[in-house]
Amino acid sequence: MDNQKQRLYNVIEELPEELSNKVIDYVEYLKFSYIISNAPKELIIKDNEDLRKKIGEGIQDTENGKVCSIEETFLEIKEILAN
């Protein structure tokens, strides 16, 4: 374990359980924020109108035969999340 991780571990270890739970929640929030900020714009749904637009585009793509298999989809998602 590198020094920063050890230091973080030590700080968390000394906290009361209630505070350590809050720290864990905050770390999860930071991870989520990082993923969202690095995700391609077309994967982010901004609001209800944007959701409707993207669903409509998806329906059009399906009707026009512009679809890929589930395996291809999961592979692409895995590649995006790995970056």
C-alpha positions as CSV (number, residue, x, y, z in Angstrom):
1,M,0.0,0.0,0.0
2,D,1.5,3.4,-0.9
3,N,1.9,6.2,1.6
4,Q,-1.3,8.1,0.7
5,K,-3.5,5.1,0.9
6,Q,-1.9,4.1,4.2
7,R,-2.5,7.6,5.5
8,L,-6.1,7.6,4.4
9,Y,-6.6,4.2,5.9
10,N,-5.2,5.4,9.2
11,V,-7.4,8.5,9.3
12,I,-10.5,6.5,8.5
13,E,-9.5,3.8,11.1
14,E,-9.4,6.5,13.8
15,L,-12.9,7.9,13.0
16,P,-16.1,7.0,14.8
17,E,-18.2,4.5,12.8
18,E,-20.8,7.2,11.9
19,L,-18.1,9.4,10.4
20,S,-16.4,6.6,8.6
21,N,-19.7,5.7,6.9
22,K,-20.0,9.3,5.8
23,V,-16.4,9.1,4.4
24,I,-17.3,6.0,2.5
25,D,-20.4,7.7,1.1
26,Y,-18.3,10.7,0.0
27,V,-15.7,8.4,-1.7
28,E,-18.5,6.7,-3.6
29,Y,-19.8,10.1,-4.7
30,L,-16.3,11.1,-5.9
31,K,-16.0,7.9,-7.9
32,F,-19.4,8.5,-9.5
33,S,-18.6,12.1,-10.2
34,Y,-15.3,11.1,-11.9
35,I,-17.1,8.5,-14.1
36,I,-19.8,11.0,-15.1
37,S,-17.3,13.8,-15.9
38,N,-15.3,11.4,-18.1
39,A,-18.2,9.7,-19.8
40,P,-19.0,10.5,-23.5
41,K,-21.6,13.3,-23.7
42,E,-24.0,11.1,-25.6
43,L,-24.2,8.8,-22.6
44,I,-25.2,11.5,-20.1
45,I,-28.9,12.3,-19.7
46,K,-29.2,15.9,-18.7
47,D,-33.0,16.1,-18.1
48,N,-36.4,14.6,-19.1
49,E,-36.3,16.3,-22.5
50,D,-32.8,14.9,-23.2
51,L,-34.0,11.5,-22.1
52,R,-37.0,11.6,-24.5
53,K,-34.7,12.8,-27.3
54,K,-32.3,9.9,-26.8
55,I,-35.0,7.3,-26.5
56,G,-36.5,8.7,-29.8
57,E,-33.1,8.4,-31.5
58,G,-32.7,4.9,-30.2
59,I,-36.1,3.9,-31.5
60,Q,-35.2,5.4,-34.9
61,D,-31.9,3.6,-34.9
62,T,-33.7,0.3,-34.2
63,E,-36.2,0.9,-37.0
64,N,-33.4,1.7,-39.4
65,G,-31.5,-1.4,-38.4
66,K,-28.6,0.5,-36.7
67,V,-28.3,-1.8,-33.8
68,C,-25.6,-4.0,-32.2
69,S,-25.7,-7.2,-30.2
70,I,-25.8,-7.2,-26.4
71,E,-22.2,-8.6,-26.4
72,E,-21.0,-5.7,-28.6
73,T,-22.8,-3.2,-26.3
74,F,-21.2,-4.6,-23.1
75,L,-17.8,-4.7,-24.7
76,E,-18.1,-1.0,-25.7
77,I,-19.3,0.0,-22.2
78,K,-16.4,-2.0,-20.7
79,E,-13.9,-0.2,-22.9
80,I,-15.4,3.2,-22.1
81,L,-15.3,2.6,-18.3
82,A,-11.7,1.3,-18.6
83,N,-10.5,4.7,-19.8
